[in-house]
């Protein structure tokens, strides 16, 4: 007899044992993969401009195309991940391909080769995201979604902290190209961790192939549709962290000089990542304790933290302590938001549409981030940074209203 998915099992005291080998495997994969792809990401500017002699415009074009392809791939990856058997292959293949292609940029001898390899690696990375999230929902009971996704987000954020530090050490020891090439090691270890997780995942009950179909309307029915609308409002104001760094640098430069201001701003960004890492698991634990409405309530708290953070960025002065507050609030906010978004989608999505639901979430995140950064950048340049952050804060308030509506409907 085939064991049913863990999320379909009745509630028992065993739910407290949520940190299973499968969950640890997926968390380890997120950590190792982030370490692996942060190394070529951190060193890509140096490879292009210093080693290959390309202009800065080439970096912007390569990153823009790669991010766009990753966003489109996440939607397609959701369709693939609706099939429980197929999602396993997509996850393993996605992690492996990203590692190999990302490291292969070290051997590139021209800008176009870097562009093709980077775009292909980011496409594979986009494909694997819905599969990984759906796999995690397969191996934990509903009452532990918050903690499981919080753990995965914590490990991912740890990788984002450790990866650039490892890149700095490898460059000092071996140089840029060797450092990029060696990034294949943590990337392949991430693929091995996913294989380990799959071995601890109940096998699909049906051997029948699920046909490849784009299913958006069924995903958006009921509570999940209302949640996605609120998430879309949040993502439309969820600007890239580079703008936070730029805001701090601009405010600090007159009093500290450009070099020191940049160093302080990067330190504040590190604090942001640490705050996100620390907040992820407690946010998930709180979401589980608050019951069915827990993920939406925690998501609301994270969005509120962003609203306050962006409001402070709009009016902040040049004091380092004053800038640290909005950075930390944004870090706590992203730790809570990402955890709650994933656990809410896992709980609300029909089991046979989990892949599509996570694919749609990832697409909304990608397109929203692009819109937020683009519009905020235009407002910043044409008018003022204050107006740009006021615009972003307004989207956060709109998202809070949408989440309040979602919470009230769930209570009914």
C-alpha positions as CSV (number, residue, x, y, z in Angstrom):
1,X,0.0,0.0,0.0
2,X,1.3,3.5,-0.9
3,X,1.7,5.9,1.9
4,X,-0.5,9.1,1.5
5,X,1.2,12.5,1.4
6,X,2.2,13.7,4.8
7,X,0.1,16.8,4.4
8,X,-3.0,14.7,4.1
9,X,-2.5,12.7,7.3
10,X,-4.7,13.4,10.3
11,X,-3.4,15.7,13.0
12,X,-1.4,13.9,15.6
13,X,1.3,14.7,18.2
14,X,3.8,13.6,15.6
15,X,3.2,17.0,14.0
16,X,5.7,18.4,16.5
17,X,8.4,16.3,14.8
18,X,8.4,18.5,11.7
19,X,12.1,18.7,11.3
20,X,12.4,15.4,9.4
21,X,15.2,14.2,7.2
22,X,13.3,15.4,4.2
23,X,12.8,18.9,5.6
24,X,16.5,19.0,6.5
25,X,17.4,17.9,3.0
26,X,15.4,20.7,1.4
27,X,16.7,23.3,3.8
28,X,20.3,22.1,3.1
29,X,19.7,22.3,-0.6
30,X,18.5,25.9,-0.3
31,X,21.6,26.8,1.8
32,X,24.1,25.1,-0.5
33,X,22.4,26.3,-3.7
34,X,22.4,29.9,-2.4
35,X,26.1,29.7,-1.6
36,X,26.7,28.2,-5.0
37,X,24.9,30.8,-7.1
38,X,25.9,33.8,-4.9
39,X,29.6,33.2,-5.8
40,X,29.2,33.8,-9.6
41,X,26.6,36.5,-8.9
42,X,29.0,38.4,-6.7
43,X,31.9,38.0,-9.1
44,X,30.1,38.5,-12.4
45,X,30.8,42.3,-12.5
46,X,34.5,41.6,-12.1
47,X,34.5,38.8,-14.7
48,X,32.8,41.0,-17.3
49,X,34.5,44.3,-16.8
50,X,38.0,43.4,-15.6
51,X,38.6,40.0,-17.2
52,X,36.6,40.3,-20.5
53,X,36.7,44.1,-20.8
54,X,32.9,44.5,-21.2
55,X,31.1,47.8,-20.4
56,X,28.7,48.1,-17.5
57,X,25.8,48.1,-19.9
58,X,26.6,44.4,-20.7
59,X,26.2,43.5,-17.1
60,X,22.8,45.2,-16.9
61,X,21.6,43.6,-20.1
62,X,22.7,40.1,-19.0
63,X,21.1,40.4,-15.6
64,X,17.9,41.9,-17.0
65,X,17.5,39.1,-19.5
66,X,18.4,36.4,-17.0
67,X,15.9,37.7,-14.4
68,X,13.1,37.9,-17.0
69,X,13.8,34.3,-18.1
70,X,13.8,33.1,-14.5
71,X,10.5,34.7,-13.9
72,X,8.9,33.1,-16.9
73,X,10.5,29.7,-16.0
74,X,8.9,29.8,-12.5
75,X,5.5,29.9,-14.1
76,X,6.4,27.0,-16.4
77,X,8.0,25.2,-13.5
78,X,4.7,25.4,-11.7
79,X,2.9,23.6,-14.5
80,X,5.5,20.9,-14.5
81,X,5.4,20.5,-10.7
82,X,1.7,19.7,-10.6
83,X,2.7,16.1,-11.3
84,X,4.2,14.7,-8.1
85,X,6.6,12.4,-10.0
86,X,7.6,15.1,-12.5
87,X,8.3,17.6,-9.7
88,X,11.0,15.4,-8.3
89,X,12.8,15.2,-11.7
90,X,12.5,19.0,-12.2
91,X,13.9,19.7,-8.7
92,X,17.0,17.5,-9.2
93,X,17.5,18.6,-12.7
94,X,17.1,22.3,-11.8
95,X,19.6,22.2,-9.0
96,X,22.1,20.3,-11.1
97,X,21.8,22.4,-14.2
98,X,22.0,25.7,-12.3
99,X,25.2,24.5,-10.6
100,X,27.0,23.4,-13.7
101,X,26.0,26.3,-16.0
102,X,26.7,28.9,-13.3
103,X,30.2,27.5,-12.7
104,X,30.8,27.2,-16.5
105,X,30.9,31.0,-16.9
106,X,34.4,30.8,-15.4
107,X,35.5,29.3,-18.8
108,X,33.8,31.9,-20.9
109,X,36.0,33.8,-23.3
110,X,33.5,36.3,-24.6
111,X,30.6,38.4,-23.3
112,X,28.0,36.5,-25.3
113,X,29.1,33.2,-23.8
114,X,28.6,34.6,-20.3
115,X,25.2,35.9,-21.3
116,X,24.0,32.6,-22.6
117,X,25.3,30.6,-19.7
118,X,23.9,33.0,-17.1
119,X,20.5,33.1,-18.8
120,X,20.3,29.3,-19.0
121,X,21.4,28.9,-15.4
122,X,18.8,31.3,-14.2
123,X,16.1,29.6,-16.3
124,X,16.9,26.3,-14.6
125,X,16.9,28.1,-11.2
126,X,13.4,29.4,-12.0
127,X,12.1,26.0,-13.0
128,X,13.1,24.4,-9.8
129,X,11.5,26.8,-7.3
130,X,7.8,25.6,-7.6
131,X,9.0,22.0,-7.5
132,X,11.0,22.5,-4.3
133,X,8.1,24.3,-2.6
134,X,5.6,21.7,-3.6
135,X,8.0,18.9,-2.4
136,X,8.2,20.6,1.0
137,X,4.4,20.6,1.2
138,X,4.4,16.9,0.4
139,X,6.5,15.9,3.5
140,X,5.1,17.9,6.4
141,X,1.6,18.0,7.9
142,X,-0.5,21.0,7.5
143,X,0.0,22.2,11.0
144,X,3.7,22.4,10.5
145,X,3.8,24.3,7.2
146,X,4.9,27.5,8.9
147,X,7.9,26.0,10.7
148,X,9.0,24.0,7.6
149,X,8.9,26.9,5.3
150,X,10.4,29.1,7.9
151,X,13.3,26.7,8.2
152,X,13.8,26.6,4.4
153,X,13.8,30.4,4.3
154,X,16.3,30.6,7.1
155,X,18.7,28.3,5.4
156,X,18.3,30.2,2.1
157,X,19.1,33.5,3.9
158,X,22.1,31.9,5.5
159,X,23.4,31.0,2.1
160,X,23.0,34.6,0.9
161,X,25.2,35.7,3.8
162,X,27.8,33.0,3.5
163,X,28.1,32.9,-0.3
164,X,29.6,36.4,-0.8
165,X,32.0,35.9,2.1
166,X,33.2,32.7,0.6
167,X,33.5,34.4,-2.8
168,X,35.8,37.0,-1.2
169,X,38.0,34.3,0.3
170,X,38.2,32.3,-2.9
171,X,39.1,35.4,-5.0
172,X,41.9,36.3,-2.6
173,X,43.2,32.7,-2.7
174,X,42.7,31.6,-6.3
175,X,41.4,34.5,-8.4
176,X,38.0,35.3,-9.9
177,X,37.7,32.5,-12.5
178,X,38.8,29.7,-10.2
179,X,36.3,31.0,-7.6
180,X,33.5,30.9,-10.1
181,X,34.4,27.4,-11.2
182,X,34.5,26.1,-7.7
183,X,31.0,27.3,-7.1
184,X,29.9,24.0,-8.8
185,X,30.8,22.1,-5.6
186,X,28.1,23.6,-3.3
187,X,25.7,23.6,-6.2
188,X,26.1,19.9,-6.8
189,X,25.9,19.2,-3.1
190,X,22.6,21.0,-3.2
191,X,21.4,18.6,-5.8
192,X,22.5,15.7,-3.7
193,X,20.6,17.2,-0.7
194,X,17.4,17.3,-2.8
195,X,17.9,13.7,-3.8
196,X,18.2,12.9,-0.1
197,X,15.0,14.8,0.6
198,X,13.1,12.9,-2.2
199,X,14.2,9.6,-0.7
200,X,12.4,10.6,2.5
201,X,9.2,11.8,0.6
202,X,6.2,9.5,0.3
203,X,6.0,8.1,-3.3
204,X,3.1,9.4,-5.4
205,X,-0.1,7.4,-4.9
206,X,-0.8,7.3,-8.7
207,X,1.6,6.4,-11.5
208,X,-0.5,8.2,-14.1
209,X,1.2,11.2,-15.7
210,X,-0.6,14.5,-15.0
211,X,-1.1,16.3,-18.4
212,X,0.8,19.6,-18.9
213,X,-1.9,22.3,-18.6
214,X,-1.7,25.9,-17.7
215,X,-4.3,26.3,-14.9
216,X,-4.7,29.8,-13.5
217,X,-8.4,30.2,-13.0
218,X,-8.8,27.1,-10.7
219,X,-5.8,28.3,-8.7
220,X,-7.4,31.7,-8.1
221,X,-10.7,30.4,-6.9
222,X,-11.7,31.1,-3.3
223,X,-9.3,32.2,-0.6
224,X,-6.2,31.6,-2.6
225,X,-7.3,34.2,-5.2
226,X,-7.9,36.8,-2.5
227,X,-4.5,36.0,-1.0
228,X,-2.8,36.3,-4.4
229,X,-4.4,39.8,-5.0
230,X,-3.0,41.0,-1.7
231,X,0.4,39.4,-2.4
232,X,0.5,41.1,-5.8
233,X,-0.1,44.5,-4.1
234,X,2.8,43.7,-1.7
235,X,5.2,42.7,-4.4
236,X,4.4,45.8,-6.4
237,X,6.0,47.7,-3.5
238,X,8.7,45.1,-2.6
239,X,11.7,47.0,-4.1
240,X,15.1,45.4,-4.6
241,X,17.4,45.7,-1.6
242,X,19.9,47.5,-3.8
243,X,17.8,50.6,-3.6
244,X,17.9,50.5,0.2
245,X,21.7,50.3,0.0
246,X,21.7,53.2,-2.4
247,X,19.5,55.3,-0.1
248,X,21.8,54.7,2.8
249,X,24.9,55.5,0.7
250,X,23.5,58.7,-0.5
251,X,22.5,59.9,2.9
252,X,25.8,58.9,4.6
253,X,28.2,60.2,1.8
254,X,28.2,63.9,2.7
255,X,29.3,63.2,6.3
256,X,31.5,60.1,5.8
257,X,32.8,60.2,2.3
258,X,31.7,57.8,-0.5
259,X,34.0,54.9,0.4
260,X,33.1,54.8,4.1
261,X,29.4,55.4,3.3
262,X,29.4,52.4,1.0
263,X,31.0,50.2,3.6
264,X,28.5,51.2,6.2
265,X,25.6,50.7,3.8
266,X,26.8,47.2,3.0
267,X,27.1,46.5,6.8
268,X,23.5,47.6,7.2
269,X,22.5,45.3,4.3
270,X,24.3,42.4,6.1
271,X,22.2,43.3,9.2
272,X,19.1,43.1,7.0
273,X,20.0,39.6,5.9
274,X,20.8,38.5,9.5
275,X,17.4,39.9,10.6
276,X,15.6,38.0,7.8
277,X,17.5,34.8,8.8
278,X,16.6,35.1,12.5
279,X,13.0,36.0,11.9
280,X,12.1,33.2,9.5
281,X,11.6,30.2,11.9
282,X,9.9,32.2,14.7
283,X,7.5,33.7,12.1
284,X,6.7,30.1,10.9
285,X,6.2,28.9,14.4
286,X,3.8,31.7,15.1
287,X,1.9,31.0,11.9
288,X,1.4,27.4,13.0
289,X,0.3,28.4,16.5
290,X,-2.3,30.9,15.3
291,X,-4.2,28.2,13.4
292,X,-5.8,28.4,9.9
293,X,-5.5,32.2,9.8
294,X,-2.0,32.2,11.2
295,X,-0.1,32.5,7.8
296,X,-2.2,35.5,6.7
297,X,-1.8,37.2,10.1
298,X,2.0,36.7,10.1
299,X,2.1,37.9,6.5
300,X,0.2,41.0,7.6
301,X,2.7,41.6,10.3
302,X,5.6,41.4,7.8
303,X,3.8,43.8,5.4
304,X,3.3,46.2,8.3
305,X,7.0,46.1,9.1
306,X,7.7,47.0,5.5
307,X,5.2,49.9,5.6
308,X,7.0,51.4,8.6
309,X,10.4,50.7,7.1
310,X,9.7,52.4,3.8
311,X,8.1,55.4,5.6
312,X,11.3,55.8,7.7
313,X,13.5,55.5,4.5
314,X,11.4,58.4,3.1
315,X,12.1,60.7,6.0
316,X,15.3,59.3,7.5
317,X,18.4,61.5,8.2
318,X,22.0,60.6,7.9
319,X,22.5,59.0,11.4
320,X,23.7,55.4,11.2
321,X,21.4,54.3,14.1
322,X,18.4,55.9,12.4
323,X,19.1,54.0,9.2
324,X,19.6,50.7,11.0
325,X,16.0,50.7,12.2
326,X,14.4,50.6,8.7
327,X,17.0,48.1,7.5
328,X,16.2,45.7,10.4
329,X,12.5,46.2,10.0
330,X,12.7,45.3,6.3
331,X,14.8,42.3,7.2
332,X,12.3,41.0,9.8
333,X,9.5,41.8,7.3
334,X,11.0,39.8,4.4
335,X,11.7,36.9,6.8
336,X,8.1,36.9,7.9
337,X,6.6,37.5,4.5
338,X,8.4,34.8,2.5
339,X,7.7,32.2,5.2
340,X,4.0,33.2,5.5
341,X,3.5,33.4,1.7
342,X,4.7,29.9,1.1
343,X,2.9,28.3,4.1
344,X,-0.4,30.1,3.1
345,X,-0.2,28.9,-0.5
346,X,0.6,25.3,0.7
347,X,-2.4,25.3,3.0
348,X,-4.9,26.9,0.5
349,X,-3.9,25.3,-2.8
350,X,-5.7,22.1,-3.9
351,X,-3.2,19.2,-3.6
352,X,-3.3,18.5,-7.4
353,X,-2.6,22.2,-8.2
354,X,0.2,22.9,-5.7
355,X,2.8,23.2,-8.4
356,X,0.7,25.7,-10.4
357,X,0.0,27.7,-7.2
358,X,3.6,28.0,-6.3
359,X,4.5,28.8,-9.9
360,X,1.9,31.6,-9.9
361,X,3.2,32.9,-6.6
362,X,6.8,33.0,-7.9
363,X,5.6,34.7,-11.1
364,X,3.8,37.4,-9.1
365,X,6.9,37.9,-7.0
366,X,9.1,38.2,-10.0
367,X,6.9,40.6,-12.0
368,X,6.0,42.6,-8.9
369,X,9.7,43.1,-7.9
370,X,10.5,44.2,-11.4
371,X,7.6,46.7,-11.4
372,X,8.5,48.0,-7.9
373,X,12.2,48.6,-8.7
374,X,11.5,50.1,-12.1
375,X,8.8,52.6,-10.9
376,X,10.7,53.5,-7.7
377,X,13.8,54.1,-9.7
378,X,12.0,56.4,-12.1
379,X,10.4,58.4,-9.3
380,X,13.7,58.6,-7.5
381,X,15.5,60.0,-10.6
382,X,12.7,62.3,-11.8
383,X,11.4,63.6,-8.5
384,X,13.0,62.5,-5.2
385,X,13.9,59.4,-3.1
386,X,11.3,60.6,-0.5
387,X,8.5,60.3,-3.1
388,X,9.9,56.9,-4.3
389,X,9.7,55.4,-0.8
390,X,6.3,57.1,-0.1
391,X,5.0,55.3,-3.2
392,X,6.4,52.0,-2.0
393,X,4.8,52.5,1.5
394,X,1.5,53.2,-0.1
395,X,1.5,49.8,-1.8
396,X,2.3,48.2,1.6
397,X,-0.8,49.9,3.1
398,X,-2.9,48.7,0.1
399,X,-1.6,45.1,0.7
400,X,-2.5,45.3,4.3
401,X,-6.1,46.3,3.4
402,X,-6.3,43.3,1.1
403,X,-4.9,40.9,3.8
404,X,-7.4,42.3,6.3
405,X,-10.2,41.4,3.8
406,X,-8.8,37.9,3.3
407,X,-8.6,37.4,7.1
408,X,-12.2,38.5,7.6
409,X,-13.5,36.2,4.8
410,X,-11.6,33.2,6.3
411,X,-13.1,34.0,9.7
412,X,-16.6,33.8,8.1
